[in-house]
Amino acid sequence: MEKSMKVRIKKLSENAVVPTYGTDYAAGADLYACLDEKIEIAPLETKMVGTGIAMEIPDGYVGLVFARSGLACKKGLAPANKVGVIDSDYRGEIKVALHNHNGSGDALAIENGERIAQIAIVPYLKADFEVAESLEETDRGENGFGSTGKF
């Protein structure tokens, strides 16, 4: 599978790591912690962890920052905001708000160069919202949250 596009990045620190894909078919590229020293995140605490990079995401695309499944499931560390949104006009350092979900556990350490999240570069459509008196009817209608009977 060879569908790719150039996304320019700027290393803001010498020890910043360029994002990498774990496999040829991975949708998300790993983001790495860029730290001067190890940090600890106490139970139920959130800390901003820098990556040491900035990106030039093309117009019409967004960078979506997701948890790394291993870090989230094995250690309990995941982005506090669940999914981070990096807009195409943002040129600052990409940071991840890592939250320690282990309320009764120990502080968890993050070291320089550790994979902390993943970013997917995704196209989007900008909506022109239009106020209407009614919306088109569907079979589902207003039934939400669990209404399809599938969990």
N, CA, C and O atoms as a GROMACS GRO file, in nm:
protein
  604
    1MET      N    1   0.086  -0.119   0.000
    1MET     CA    2   0.000   0.000   0.000
    1MET      C    3   0.090   0.124   0.000
    1MET      O    4   0.163   0.147   0.096
    2GLU      N    5   0.084   0.201  -0.105
    2GLU     CA    6   0.171   0.316  -0.115
    2GLU      C    7   0.090   0.442  -0.143
    2GLU      O    8   0.101   0.503  -0.250
    3LYS      N    9   0.009   0.480  -0.046
    3LYS     CA   10  -0.065   0.605  -0.055
    3LYS      C   11  -0.008   0.695   0.054
    3LYS      O   12  -0.031   0.672   0.172
    4SER      N   13   0.065   0.796   0.012
    4SER     CA   14   0.124   0.886   0.111
    4SER      C   15   0.130   1.027   0.055
    4SER      O   16   0.114   1.049  -0.065
    5MET      N   17   0.152   1.120   0.144
    5MET     CA   18   0.169   1.259   0.106
    5MET      C   19   0.280   1.317   0.192
    5MET      O   20   0.303   1.270   0.303
    6LYS      N   21   0.346   1.416   0.142
    6LYS     CA   22   0.450   1.483   0.218
    6LYS      C   23   0.387   1.572   0.324
    6LYS      O   24   0.299   1.652   0.294
    7VAL      N   25   0.431   1.557   0.449
    7VAL     CA   26   0.393   1.646   0.557
    7VAL      C   27   0.523   1.696   0.618
    7VAL      O   28   0.600   1.620   0.675
    8ARG      N   29   0.545   1.825   0.604
    8ARG     CA   30   0.669   1.884   0.655
    8ARG      C   31   0.663   1.897   0.807
    8ARG      O   32   0.562   1.936   0.864
    9ILE      N   33   0.775   1.862   0.871
    9ILE     CA   34   0.784   1.881   1.016
    9ILE      C   35   0.908   1.964   1.046
    9ILE      O   36   1.003   1.967   0.968
   10LYS      N   37   0.906   2.029   1.159
   10LYS     CA   38   1.020   2.105   1.207
   10LYS      C   39   1.059   2.048   1.342
   10LYS      O   40   0.976   2.039   1.433
   11LYS      N   41   1.184   2.009   1.356
   11LYS     CA   42   1.234   1.962   1.484
   11LYS      C   43   1.267   2.086   1.569
   11LYS      O   44   1.349   2.169   1.531
   12LEU      N   45   1.201   2.096   1.683
   12LEU     CA   46   1.220   2.210   1.772
   12LEU      C   47   1.328   2.183   1.876
   12LEU      O   48   1.367   2.272   1.952
   13SER      N   49   1.376   2.060   1.878
   13SER     CA   50   1.479   2.017   1.972
   13SER      C   51   1.567   1.914   1.903
   13SER      O   52   1.520   1.838   1.818
   14GLU      N   53   1.695   1.910   1.940
   14GLU     CA   54   1.786   1.811   1.881
   14GLU      C   55   1.742   1.668   1.907
   14GLU      O   56   1.760   1.581   1.822
   15ASN      N   57   1.682   1.644   2.026
   15ASN     CA   58   1.645   1.506   2.059
   15ASN      C   59   1.501   1.471   2.020
   15ASN      O   60   1.449   1.368   2.062
   16ALA      N   61   1.437   1.556   1.939
   16ALA     CA   62   1.303   1.524   1.889
   16ALA      C   63   1.312   1.408   1.791
   16ALA      O   64   1.409   1.396   1.716
   17VAL      N   65   1.210   1.321   1.792
   17VAL     CA   66   1.206   1.205   1.704
   17VAL      C   67   1.098   1.227   1.598
   17VAL      O   68   0.985   1.264   1.630
   18VAL      N   69   1.133   1.203   1.473
   18VAL     CA   70   1.037   1.213   1.363
   18VAL      C   71   0.933   1.102   1.381
   18VAL      O   72   0.970   0.988   1.410
   19PRO      N   73   0.803   1.134   1.366
   19PRO     CA   74   0.699   1.030   1.380
   19PRO      C   75   0.726   0.912   1.286
   19PRO      O   76   0.776   0.929   1.175
   20THR      N   77   0.692   0.792   1.335
   20THR     CA   78   0.714   0.670   1.256
   20THR      C   79   0.589   0.585   1.257
   20THR      O   80   0.509   0.591   1.351
   21TYR      N   81   0.573   0.505   1.153
   21TYR     CA   82   0.463   0.409   1.143
   21TYR      C   83   0.515   0.271   1.186
   21TYR      O   84   0.622   0.229   1.145
   22GLY      N   85   0.437   0.202   1.268
   22GLY     CA   86   0.477   0.071   1.317
   22GLY      C   87   0.476  -0.036   1.211
   22GLY      O   88   0.556  -0.129   1.216
   23THR      N   89   0.386  -0.025   1.114
   23THR     CA   90   0.378  -0.121   1.003
   23THR      C   91   0.344  -0.044   0.875
   23THR      O   92   0.310   0.074   0.880
   24ASP      N   93   0.352  -0.112   0.763
   24ASP     CA   94   0.318  -0.049   0.635
   24ASP      C   95   0.171  -0.009   0.627
   24ASP      O   96   0.135   0.080   0.550
   25TYR      N   97   0.085  -0.074   0.707
   25TYR     CA   98  -0.058  -0.048   0.699
   25TYR      C   99  -0.112   0.030   0.819
   25TYR      O  100  -0.233   0.045   0.834
   26ALA      N  101  -0.025   0.080   0.903
   26ALA     CA  102  -0.068   0.157   1.021
   26ALA      C  103  -0.127   0.291   0.976
   26ALA      O  104  -0.070   0.359   0.890
   27ALA      N  105  -0.241   0.327   1.033
   27ALA     CA  106  -0.306   0.454   1.000
   27ALA      C  107  -0.245   0.569   1.080
   27ALA      O  108  -0.241   0.683   1.033
   28GLY      N  109  -0.197   0.539   1.200
   28GLY     CA  110  -0.141   0.642   1.287
   28GLY      C  111   0.010   0.628   1.297
   28GLY      O  112   0.063   0.517   1.303
   29ALA      N  113   0.078   0.742   1.299
   29ALA     CA  114   0.223   0.746   1.318
   29ALA      C  115   0.251   0.775   1.465
   29ALA      O  116   0.186   0.861   1.525
   30ASP      N  117   0.347   0.704   1.522
   30ASP     CA  118   0.380   0.723   1.663
   30ASP      C  119   0.444   0.858   1.687
   30ASP      O  120   0.529   0.904   1.611
   31LEU      N  121   0.400   0.922   1.795
   31LEU     CA  122   0.459   1.046   1.844
   31LEU      C  123   0.544   1.011   1.966
   31LEU      O  124   0.505   0.928   2.048
   32TYR      N  125   0.659   1.075   1.977
   32TYR     CA  126   0.757   1.043   2.082
   32TYR      C  127   0.773   1.159   2.179
   32TYR      O  128   0.770   1.276   2.140
   33ALA      N  129   0.790   1.126   2.307
   33ALA     CA  130   0.816   1.228   2.409
   33ALA      C  131   0.952   1.292   2.383
   33ALA      O  132   1.049   1.223   2.351
   34CYS      N  133   0.958   1.421   2.397
   34CYS     CA  134   1.082   1.496   2.384
   34CYS      C  135   1.104   1.568   2.518
   34CYS      O  136   1.048   1.675   2.542
   35LEU      N  137   1.185   1.508   2.603
   35LEU     CA  138   1.201   1.554   2.741
   35LEU      C  139   1.348   1.574   2.776
   35LEU      O  140   1.436   1.504   2.724
   36ASP      N  141   1.374   1.669   2.864
   36ASP     CA  142   1.509   1.687   2.918
   36ASP      C  143   1.537   1.582   3.025
   36ASP      O  144   1.652   1.540   3.044
   37GLU      N  145   1.433   1.541   3.095
   37GLU     CA  146   1.446   1.439   3.199
   37GLU      C  147   1.314   1.365   3.212
   37GLU      O  148   1.209   1.414   3.170
   38LYS      N  149   1.320   1.246   3.271
   38LYS     CA  150   1.201   1.164   3.292
   38LYS      C  151   1.097   1.244   3.372
   38LYS      O  152   1.133   1.321   3.462
   39ILE      N  153   0.968   1.225   3.340
   39ILE     CA  154   0.862   1.286   3.419
   39ILE      C  155   0.776   1.176   3.478
   39ILE      O  156   0.768   1.065   3.424
   40GLU      N  157   0.712   1.208   3.589
   40GLU     CA  158   0.618   1.115   3.651
   40GLU      C  159   0.480   1.178   3.651
   40GLU      O  160   0.464   1.297   3.676
   41ILE      N  161   0.381   1.095   3.622
   41ILE     CA  162   0.241   1.140   3.622
   41ILE      C  163   0.170   1.064   3.732
   41ILE      O  164   0.155   0.942   3.726
   42ALA      N  165   0.127   1.138   3.834
   42ALA     CA  166   0.062   1.078   3.951
   42ALA      C  167  -0.075   1.023   3.912
   42ALA      O  168  -0.131   1.064   3.810
   43PRO      N  169  -0.131   0.932   3.993
   43PRO     CA  170  -0.266   0.881   3.966
   43PRO      C  171  -0.367   0.996   3.949
   43PRO      O  172  -0.370   1.089   4.030
   44LEU      N  173  -0.447   0.988   3.846
   44LEU     CA  174  -0.550   1.086   3.810
   44LEU      C  175  -0.495   1.223   3.776
   44LEU      O  176  -0.571   1.320   3.772
   45GLU      N  177  -0.366   1.234   3.750
   45GLU     CA  178  -0.303   1.360   3.711
   45GLU      C  179  -0.286   1.364   3.560
   45GLU      O  180  -0.272   1.260   3.494
   46THR      N  181  -0.286   1.485   3.505
   46THR     CA  182  -0.261   1.507   3.362
   46THR      C  183  -0.139   1.597   3.349
   46THR      O  184  -0.128   1.698   3.419
   47LYS      N  185  -0.048   1.561   3.260
   47LYS     CA  186   0.068   1.645   3.231
   47LYS      C  187   0.083   1.660   3.080
   47LYS      O  188   0.061   1.566   3.004
   48MET      N  189   0.122   1.781   3.041
   48MET     CA  190   0.150   1.807   2.900
   48MET      C  191   0.288   1.752   2.868
   48MET      O  192   0.386   1.784   2.935
   49VAL      N  193   0.296   1.670   2.764
   49VAL     CA  194   0.422   1.611   2.723
   49VAL      C  195   0.451   1.657   2.580
   49VAL      O  196   0.376   1.629   2.487
   50GLY      N  197   0.561   1.728   2.565
   50GLY     CA  198   0.599   1.779   2.434
   50GLY      C  199   0.660   1.671   2.347
   50GLY      O  200   0.716   1.574   2.396
   51THR      N  201   0.647   1.691   2.215
   51THR     CA  202   0.707   1.599   2.118
   51THR      C  203   0.831   1.659   2.054
   51THR      O  204   0.908   1.588   1.989
   52GLY      N  205   0.851   1.789   2.072
   52GLY     CA  206   0.967   1.855   2.012
   52GLY      C  207   0.954   1.877   1.862
   52GLY      O  208   1.052   1.909   1.795
   53ILE      N  209   0.832   1.860   1.809
   53ILE     CA  210   0.812   1.882   1.666
   53ILE      C  211   0.691   1.971   1.642
   53ILE      O  212   0.598   1.976   1.722
   54ALA      N  213   0.695   2.040   1.530
   54ALA     CA  214   0.580   2.114   1.476
   54ALA      C  215   0.556   2.058   1.337
   54ALA      O  216   0.648   2.009   1.272
   55MET      N  217   0.430   2.065   1.291
   55MET     CA  218   0.395   2.009   1.160
   55MET      C  219   0.328   2.113   1.073
   55MET      O  220   0.263   2.205   1.121
   56GLU      N  221   0.346   2.095   0.943
   56GLU     CA  222   0.276   2.175   0.842
   56GLU      C  223   0.173   2.083   0.777
   56GLU      O  224   0.196   2.027   0.670
   57ILE      N  225   0.059   2.070   0.844
   57ILE     CA  226  -0.047   1.983   0.794
   57ILE      C  227  -0.114   2.053   0.676
   57ILE      O  228  -0.153   2.170   0.689
   58PRO      N  229  -0.130   1.986   0.563
   58PRO     CA  230  -0.186   2.050   0.445
   58PRO      C  231  -0.331   2.099   0.467
   58PRO      O  232  -0.404   2.042   0.548
   59ASP      N  233  -0.368   2.203   0.396
   59ASP     CA  234  -0.506   2.253   0.399
   59ASP      C  235  -0.601   2.140   0.362
   59ASP      O  236  -0.571   2.060   0.273
   60GLY      N  237  -0.715   2.133   0.430
   60GLY     CA  238  -0.813   2.029   0.402
   60GLY      C  239  -0.788   1.902   0.482
   60GLY      O  240  -0.862   1.804   0.468
   61TYR      N  241  -0.683   1.903   0.565
   61TYR     CA  242  -0.649   1.787   0.648
   61TYR      C  243  -0.639   1.832   0.794
   61TYR      O  244  -0.622   1.951   0.822
   62VAL      N  245  -0.650   1.736   0.884
   62VAL     CA  246  -0.637   1.761   1.026
   62VAL      C  247  -0.551   1.649   1.084
   62VAL      O  248  -0.556   1.535   1.037
   63GLY      N  249  -0.472   1.681   1.185
   63GLY     CA  250  -0.397   1.579   1.257
   63GLY      C  251  -0.479   1.537   1.378
   63GLY      O  252  -0.509   1.620   1.464
   64LEU      N  253  -0.516   1.410   1.386
   64LEU     CA  254  -0.593   1.360   1.500
   64LEU      C  255  -0.499   1.278   1.588
   64LEU      O  256  -0.440   1.180   1.542
   65VAL      N  257  -0.486   1.318   1.714
   65VAL     CA  258  -0.394   1.254   1.808
   65VAL      C  259  -0.474   1.158   1.895
   65VAL      O  260  -0.564   1.198   1.968
   66PHE      N  261  -0.437   1.030   1.887
   66PHE     CA  262  -0.505   0.923   1.959
   66PHE      C  263  -0.410   0.857   2.059
   66PHE      O  264  -0.288   0.874   2.052
   67ALA      N  265  -0.468   0.782   2.151
   67ALA     CA  266  -0.389   0.702   2.244
   67ALA      C  267  -0.317   0.592   2.168
   67ALA      O  268  -0.363   0.546   2.064
   68ARG      N  269  -0.205   0.550   2.221
   68ARG     CA  270  -0.140   0.427   2.175
   68ARG      C  271  -0.202   0.316   2.258
   68ARG      O  272  -0.204   0.324   2.381
   69SER      N  273  -0.253   0.214   2.194
   69SER     CA  274  -0.329   0.112   2.266
   69SER      C  275  -0.246   0.044   2.374
   69SER      O  276  -0.299   0.017   2.482
   70GLY      N  277  -0.121   0.014   2.349
   70GLY     CA  278  -0.037  -0.050   2.450
   70GLY      C  279  -0.018   0.037   2.572
   70GLY      O  280  -0.029  -0.012   2.685
   71LEU      N  281   0.011   0.164   2.553
   71LEU     CA  282   0.033   0.256   2.665
   71LEU      C  283  -0.096   0.275   2.744
   71LEU      O  284  -0.094   0.283   2.867
   72ALA      N  285  -0.208   0.284   2.673
   72ALA     CA  286  -0.336   0.306   2.740
   72ALA      C  287  -0.383   0.182   2.815
   72ALA      O  288  -0.428   0.191   2.929
   73CYS      N  289  -0.374   0.066   2.751
   73CYS     CA  290  -0.426  -0.057   2.812
   73CYS      C  291  -0.333  -0.117   2.916
   73CYS      O  292  -0.379  -0.169   3.017
   74LYS      N  293  -0.204  -0.111   2.893
   74LYS     CA  294  -0.109  -0.173   2.985
   74LYS      C  295  -0.068  -0.082   3.100
   74LYS      O  296  -0.051  -0.128   3.213
   75LYS      N  297  -0.053   0.048   3.071
   75LYS     CA  298  -0.008   0.141   3.175
   75LYS      C  299  -0.121   0.230   3.227
   75LYS      O  300  -0.113   0.280   3.340
   76GLY      N  301  -0.224   0.251   3.147
   76GLY     CA  302  -0.331   0.342   3.188
   76GLY      C  303  -0.304   0.487   3.155
   76GLY      O  304  -0.367   0.576   3.212
   77LEU      N  305  -0.210   0.513   3.063
   77LEU     CA  306  -0.180   0.649   3.020
   77LEU      C  307  -0.240   0.674   2.882
   77LEU      O  308  -0.212   0.601   2.787
   78ALA      N  309  -0.323   0.778   2.872
   78ALA     CA  310  -0.389   0.810   2.746
   78ALA      C  311  -0.416   0.960   2.743
   78ALA      O  312  -0.419   1.025   2.848
   79PRO      N  313  -0.434   1.016   2.623
   79PRO     CA  314  -0.465   1.159   2.615
   79PRO      C  315  -0.589   1.195   2.698
   79PRO      O  316  -0.692   1.128   2.690
   80ALA      N  317  -0.577   1.300   2.776
   80ALA     CA  318  -0.687   1.344   2.864
   80ALA      C  319  -0.808   1.386   2.783
   80ALA      O  320  -0.922   1.366   2.826
   81ASN      N  321  -0.787   1.445   2.666
   81ASN     CA  322  -0.897   1.493   2.583
   81ASN      C  323  -0.946   1.387   2.485
   81ASN      O  324  -1.025   1.417   2.395
   82LYS      N  325  -0.900   1.263   2.502
   82LYS     CA  326  -0.938   1.147   2.422
   82LYS      C  327  -0.887   1.154   2.279
   82LYS      O  328  -0.818   1.063   2.234
   83VAL      N  329  -0.917   1.260   2.206
   83VAL     CA  330  -0.864   1.280   2.071
   83VAL      C  331  -0.822   1.426   2.059
   83VAL      O  332  -0.903   1.517   2.076
   84GLY      N  333  -0.695   1.447   2.030
   84GLY     CA  334  -0.647   1.583   2.009
   84GLY      C  335  -0.666   1.622   1.864
   84GLY      O  336  -0.658   1.538   1.774
   85VAL      N  337  -0.691   1.750   1.841
   85VAL     CA  338  -0.712   1.802   1.706
   85VAL      C  339  -0.602   1.902   1.675
   85VAL      O  340  -0.589   2.005   1.743
   86ILE      N  341  -0.523   1.873   1.571
   86ILE     CA  342  -0.418   1.965   1.527
   86ILE      C  343  -0.465   2.023   1.393
   86ILE      O  344  -0.464   1.954   1.291
   87ASP      N  345  -0.505   2.150   1.396
   87ASP     CA  346  -0.554   2.217   1.276
   87ASP      C  347  -0.440   2.248   1.180
   87ASP      O  348  -0.324   2.258   1.221
   88SER      N  349  -0.472   2.262   1.052
   88SER     CA  350  -0.369   2.282   0.950
   88SER      C  351  -0.300   2.418   0.961
   88SER      O  352  -0.192   2.435   0.904
   89ASP      N  353  -0.358   2.513   1.032
   89ASP     CA  354  -0.292   2.643   1.046
   89ASP      C  355  -0.210   2.655   1.174
   89ASP      O  356  -0.153   2.761   1.200
   90TYR      N  357  -0.202   2.549   1.256
   90TYR     CA  358  -0.123   2.551   1.379
   90TYR      C  359   0.021   2.516   1.347
   90TYR      O  360   0.048   2.418   1.277
   91ARG      N  361   0.114   2.596   1.396
   91ARG     CA  362   0.256   2.574   1.370
   91ARG      C  363   0.338   2.558   1.498
   91ARG      O  364   0.461   2.556   1.492
   92GLY      N  365   0.272   2.547   1.613
   92GLY     CA  366   0.344   2.530   1.739
   92GLY      C  367   0.380   2.385   1.765
   92GLY      O  368   0.348   2.296   1.685
   93GLU      N  369   0.446   2.362   1.878
   93GLU     CA  370   0.485   2.226   1.916
   93GLU      C  371   0.362   2.140   1.940
   93GLU      O  372   0.265   2.182   2.004
   94ILE      N  373   0.367   2.019   1.889
   94ILE     CA  374   0.261   1.924   1.917
   94ILE      C  375   0.287   1.866   2.055
   94ILE      O  376   0.394   1.811   2.082
   95LYS      N  377   0.187   1.881   2.142
   95LYS     CA  378   0.197   1.830   2.279
   95LYS      C  379   0.080   1.736   2.304
   95LYS      O  380  -0.026   1.748   2.243
   96VAL      N  381   0.102   1.642   2.395
   96VAL     CA  382  -0.002   1.545   2.431
   96VAL      C  383  -0.031   1.562   2.579
   96VAL      O  384   0.060   1.556   2.662
   97ALA      N  385  -0.159   1.582   2.613
   97ALA     CA  386  -0.201   1.592   2.753
   97ALA      C  387  -0.223   1.450   2.804
   97ALA      O  388  -0.333   1.395   2.793
   98LEU      N  389  -0.117   1.389   2.860
   98LEU     CA  390  -0.127   1.250   2.906
   98LEU      C  391  -0.189   1.244   3.045
   98LEU      O  392  -0.149   1.317   3.135
   99HIS      N  393  -0.288   1.158   3.060
   99HIS     CA  394  -0.360   1.141   3.187
   99HIS      C  395  -0.335   1.001   3.241
   99HIS      O  396  -0.342   0.903   3.166
  100ASN      N  397  -0.306   0.992   3.370
  100ASN     CA  398  -0.287   0.864   3.439
  100ASN      C  399  -0.423   0.820   3.492
  100ASN      O  400  -0.472   0.876   3.590
  101HIS      N  401  -0.483   0.723   3.428
  101HIS     CA  402  -0.617   0.675   3.465
  101HIS      C  403  -0.616   0.578   3.583
  101HIS      O  404  -0.723   0.538   3.630
  102ASN      N  405  -0.500   0.540   3.631
  102ASN     CA  406  -0.490   0.447   3.744
  102ASN      C  407  -0.510   0.522   3.875
  102ASN      O  408  -0.414   0.567   3.937
  103GLY      N  409  -0.634   0.536   3.916
  103GLY     CA  410  -0.668   0.612   4.037
  103GLY      C  411  -0.609   0.556   4.164
  103GLY      O  412  -0.581   0.633   4.256
  104SER      N  413  -0.590   0.426   4.174
  104SER     CA  414  -0.537   0.367   4.297
  104SER      C  415  -0.396   0.314   4.277
  104SER      O  416  -0.342   0.248   4.365
  105GLY      N  417  -0.337   0.341   4.163
  105GLY     CA  418  -0.204   0.289   4.133
  105GLY      C  419  -0.094   0.385   4.171
  105GLY      O  420  -0.112   0.477   4.251
  106ASP      N  421   0.021   0.361   4.112
  106ASP     CA  422   0.139   0.443   4.137
  106ASP      C  423   0.153   0.549   4.030
  106ASP      O  424   0.084   0.547   3.928
  107ALA      N  425   0.244   0.642   4.056
  107ALA     CA  426   0.282   0.738   3.952
  107ALA      C  427   0.346   0.660   3.838
  107ALA      O  428   0.414   0.560   3.862
  108LEU      N  429   0.325   0.705   3.717
  108LEU     CA  430   0.380   0.638   3.599
  108LEU      C  431   0.482   0.729   3.532
  108LEU      O  432   0.460   0.850   3.520
  109ALA      N  433   0.592   0.672   3.490
  109ALA     CA  434   0.701   0.750   3.432
  109ALA      C  435   0.696   0.749   3.280
  109ALA      O  436   0.660   0.650   3.217
  110ILE      N  437   0.734   0.863   3.222
  110ILE     CA  438   0.754   0.876   3.079
  110ILE      C  439   0.898   0.923   3.059
  110ILE      O  440   0.943   1.018   3.123
  111GLU      N  441   0.968   0.855   2.971
  111GLU     CA  442   1.108   0.887   2.944
  111GLU      C  443   1.123   0.951   2.807
  111GLU      O  444   1.038   0.935   2.720
  112ASN      N  445   1.232   1.025   2.791
  112ASN     CA  446   1.262   1.084   2.662
  112ASN      C  447   1.266   0.975   2.555
  112ASN      O  448   1.325   0.869   2.576
  113GLY      N  449   1.203   1.002   2.440
  113GLY     CA  450   1.204   0.908   2.329
  113GLY      C  451   1.099   0.799   2.336
  113GLY      O  452   1.091   0.715   2.247
  114GLU      N  453   1.018   0.799   2.442
  114GLU     CA  454   0.913   0.698   2.455
  114GLU      C  455   0.795   0.736   2.366
  114GLU      O  456   0.761   0.853   2.353
  115ARG      N  457   0.733   0.634   2.306
  115ARG     CA  458   0.614   0.658   2.222
  115ARG      C  459   0.496   0.690   2.316
  115ARG      O  460   0.465   0.612   2.406
  116ILE      N  461   0.432   0.806   2.293
  116ILE     CA  462   0.328   0.852   2.387
  116ILE      C  463   0.189   0.862   2.325
  116ILE      O  464   0.090   0.867   2.399
  117ALA      N  465   0.179   0.865   2.195
  117ALA     CA  466   0.049   0.880   2.127
  117ALA      C  467   0.073   0.850   1.980
  117ALA      O  468   0.184   0.819   1.938
  118GLN      N  469  -0.034   0.859   1.902
  118GLN     CA  470  -0.021   0.843   1.758
  118GLN      C  471  -0.103   0.951   1.689
  118GLN      O  472  -0.204   0.996   1.740
  119ILE      N  473  -0.057   0.990   1.571
  119ILE     CA  474  -0.127   1.093   1.495
  119ILE      C  475  -0.166   1.037   1.359
  119ILE      O  476  -0.086   0.973   1.291
  120ALA      N  477  -0.291   1.062   1.321
  120ALA     CA  478  -0.341   1.026   1.188
  120ALA      C  479  -0.372   1.156   1.114
  120ALA      O  480  -0.439   1.244   1.168
  121ILE      N  481  -0.325   1.168   0.992
  121ILE     CA  482  -0.352   1.285   0.909
  121ILE      C  483  -0.474   1.249   0.824
  121ILE      O  484  -0.469   1.157   0.742
  122VAL      N  485  -0.583   1.322   0.845
  122VAL     CA  486  -0.713   1.282   0.792
  122VAL      C  487  -0.777   1.399   0.716
  122VAL      O  488  -0.774   1.512   0.765
  123PRO      N  489  -0.835   1.374   0.597
  123PRO     CA  490  -0.907   1.481   0.528
  123PRO      C  491  -1.039   1.512   0.598
  123PRO      O  492  -1.097   1.425   0.664
  124TYR      N  493  -1.085   1.634   0.584
  124TYR     CA  494  -1.214   1.672   0.643
  124TYR      C  495  -1.286   1.767   0.548
  124TYR      O  496  -1.226   1.828   0.460
  125LEU      N  497  -1.416   1.777   0.567
  125LEU     CA  498  -1.498   1.873   0.493
  125LEU      C  499  -1.542   1.981   0.590
  125LEU      O  500  -1.587   1.951   0.700
  126LYS      N  501  -1.530   2.105   0.551
  126LYS     CA  502  -1.578   2.216   0.633
  126LYS      C  503  -1.725   2.237   0.601
  126LYS      O  504  -1.764   2.250   0.485
  127ALA      N  505  -1.807   2.240   0.706
  127ALA     CA  506  -1.951   2.253   0.688
  127ALA      C  507  -1.993   2.400   0.684
  127ALA      O  508  -1.939   2.483   0.756
  128ASP      N  509  -2.089   2.430   0.599
  128ASP     CA  510  -2.158   2.558   0.601
  128ASP      C  511  -2.291   2.532   0.671
  128ASP      O  512  -2.386   2.483   0.610
  129PHE      N  513  -2.297   2.564   0.801
  129PHE     CA  514  -2.417   2.534   0.879
  129PHE      C  515  -2.530   2.626   0.839
  129PHE      O  516  -2.513   2.748   0.828
  130GLU      N  517  -2.647   2.568   0.818
  130GLU     CA  518  -2.765   2.641   0.773
  130GLU      C  519  -2.881   2.609   0.867
  130GLU      O  520  -2.917   2.493   0.885
  131VAL      N  521  -2.939   2.713   0.926
  131VAL     CA  522  -3.052   2.695   1.016
  131VAL      C  523  -3.175   2.660   0.933
  131VAL      O  524  -3.203   2.724   0.832
  132ALA      N  525  -3.249   2.556   0.977
  132ALA     CA  526  -3.369   2.511   0.906
  132ALA      C  527  -3.483   2.491   1.006
  132ALA      O  528  -3.458   2.464   1.124
  133GLU      N  529  -3.604   2.503   0.960
  133GLU     CA  530  -3.722   2.481   1.045
  133GLU      C  531  -3.746   2.333   1.070
  133GLU      O  532  -3.803   2.296   1.173
  134SER      N  533  -3.703   2.247   0.977
  134SER     CA  534  -3.721   2.102   0.994
  134SER      C  535  -3.605   2.030   0.926
  134SER      O  536  -3.532   2.088   0.845
  135LEU      N  537  -3.589   1.904   0.962
  135LEU     CA  538  -3.485   1.820   0.903
  135LEU      C  539  -3.552   1.703   0.833
  135LEU      O  540  -3.663   1.664   0.867
  136GLU      N  541  -3.483   1.646   0.734
  136GLU     CA  542  -3.536   1.532   0.661
  136GLU      C  543  -3.559   1.415   0.757
  136GLU      O  544  -3.475   1.387   0.843
  137GLU      N  545  -3.673   1.349   0.743
  137GLU     CA  546  -3.709   1.235   0.830
  137GLU      C  547  -3.627   1.112   0.792
  137GLU      O  548  -3.592   1.092   0.676
  138THR      N  549  -3.596   1.030   0.895
  138THR     CA  550  -3.528   0.901   0.873
  138THR      C  551  -3.598   0.794   0.957
  138THR      O  552  -3.677   0.827   1.045
  139ASP      N  553  -3.568   0.668   0.930
  139ASP     CA  554  -3.626   0.559   1.011
  139ASP      C  555  -3.582   0.572   1.157
  139ASP      O  556  -3.661   0.544   1.247
  140ARG      N  557  -3.462   0.611   1.179
  140ARG     CA  558  -3.410   0.621   1.317
  140ARG      C  559  -3.468   0.740   1.391
  140ARG      O  560  -3.497   0.731   1.510
  141GLY      N  561  -3.485   0.848   1.322
  141GLY     CA  562  -3.542   0.968   1.384
  141GLY      C  563  -3.455   1.023   1.496
  141GLY      O  564  -3.335   1.042   1.477
  142GLU      N  565  -3.512   1.048   1.612
  142GLU     CA  566  -3.442   1.108   1.725
  142GLU      C  567  -3.385   1.003   1.822
  142GLU      O  568  -3.332   1.039   1.927
  143ASN      N  569  -3.397   0.877   1.789
  143ASN     CA  570  -3.348   0.770   1.878
  143ASN      C  571  -3.196   0.768   1.877
  143ASN      O  572  -3.134   0.750   1.771
  144GLY      N  573  -3.135   0.785   1.994
  144GLY     CA  574  -2.989   0.788   2.006
  144GLY      C  575  -2.940   0.689   2.110
  144GLY      O  576  -3.012   0.596   2.146
  145PHE      N  577  -2.821   0.707   2.158
  145PHE     CA  578  -2.755   0.632   2.265
  145PHE      C  579  -2.815   0.495   2.292
  145PHE      O  580  -2.901   0.479   2.379
  146GLY      N  581  -2.768   0.396   2.218
  146GLY     CA  582  -2.810   0.259   2.240
  146GLY      C  583  -2.940   0.219   2.172
  146GLY      O  584  -2.987   0.108   2.192
  147SER      N  585  -2.998   0.307   2.094
  147SER     CA  586  -3.129   0.280   2.034
  147SER      C  587  -3.124   0.172   1.926
  147SER      O  588  -3.228   0.116   1.890
  148THR      N  589  -3.005   0.143   1.872
  148THR     CA  590  -2.998   0.040   1.767
  148THR      C  591  -2.994  -0.100   1.825
  148THR      O  592  -3.003  -0.198   1.751
  149GLY      N  593  -2.982  -0.111   1.958
  149GLY     CA  594  -2.982  -0.242   2.023
  149GLY      C  595  -2.850  -0.315   2.011
  149GLY      O  596  -2.841  -0.433   2.048
  150LYS      N  597  -2.746  -0.248   1.960
  150LYS     CA  598  -2.614  -0.310   1.947
  150LYS      C  599  -2.519  -0.240   2.043
  150LYS      O  600  -2.517  -0.118   2.055
  151PHE      N  601  -2.440  -0.321   2.109
  151PHE     CA  602  -2.344  -0.264   2.204
  151PHE      C  603  -2.203  -0.283   2.156
  151PHE      O  604  -2.109  -0.241   2.223
   0.00000   0.00000   0.00000
